[in-house]
Each structure stands twice: as structure tokens, then as C-alpha cells.
Amino acid sequence: MSSYNPHIFVSWTIMIPMTVGVWFRRLQTSLTAASMQSHF
């Protein structure tokens, strides 16, 4: 595999944690909103 591009690996190692962080934040905000709605 002579045409291996290390930039792809670097972009994946940056994109995956960012995507996971965005999804985790979205899930956390939805859970917080649901708990607030259940309290009121």
C-alpha cells in the first residue's frame, strides 16, 4: 500500500472524537430537557 495517506488517519482521529463529543452533548442536553420537563 504505497499510496497510504497519513492525513486520512489524522483526520479520522480528529473527526471521530469531535462527532462523539457532539452526539454526547446533544444527548446530554436532551436528557436535561427531559428531566426538566418531567419536574415541571
Rosetta constraint file for C-alpha pairs under 8 A:
AtomPair CA 5 CA 9 HARMONIC 7.46 0.50
AtomPair CA 6 CA 10 HARMONIC 6.35 0.50
AtomPair CA 7 CA 11 HARMONIC 6.00 0.50
AtomPair CA 8 CA 12 HARMONIC 6.14 0.50
AtomPair CA 9 CA 13 HARMONIC 6.21 0.50
AtomPair CA 10 CA 14 HARMONIC 6.30 0.50
AtomPair CA 11 CA 15 HARMONIC 5.85 0.50
AtomPair CA 12 CA 16 HARMONIC 5.85 0.50
AtomPair CA 13 CA 17 HARMONIC 6.89 0.50
AtomPair CA 14 CA 18 HARMONIC 6.41 0.50
AtomPair CA 15 CA 19 HARMONIC 6.03 0.50
AtomPair CA 16 CA 20 HARMONIC 6.09 0.50
AtomPair CA 17 CA 21 HARMONIC 5.90 0.50
AtomPair CA 18 CA 22 HARMONIC 6.15 0.50
AtomPair CA 19 CA 23 HARMONIC 6.18 0.50
AtomPair CA 20 CA 24 HARMONIC 5.97 0.50
AtomPair CA 21 CA 25 HARMONIC 6.03 0.50
AtomPair CA 22 CA 26 HARMONIC 6.12 0.50
AtomPair CA 23 CA 27 HARMONIC 6.04 0.50
AtomPair CA 24 CA 28 HARMONIC 6.00 0.50
AtomPair CA 25 CA 29 HARMONIC 6.10 0.50
AtomPair CA 26 CA 30 HARMONIC 6.16 0.50
AtomPair CA 27 CA 31 HARMONIC 6.09 0.50
AtomPair CA 28 CA 32 HARMONIC 6.08 0.50
AtomPair CA 29 CA 33 HARMONIC 6.07 0.50
AtomPair CA 30 CA 34 HARMONIC 6.08 0.50
AtomPair CA 31 CA 35 HARMONIC 6.13 0.50
AtomPair CA 32 CA 36 HARMONIC 6.12 0.50
AtomPair CA 33 CA 37 HARMONIC 6.11 0.50
AtomPair CA 34 CA 38 HARMONIC 6.13 0.50
AtomPair CA 35 CA 39 HARMONIC 6.23 0.50
AtomPair CA 36 CA 40 HARMONIC 6.40 0.50
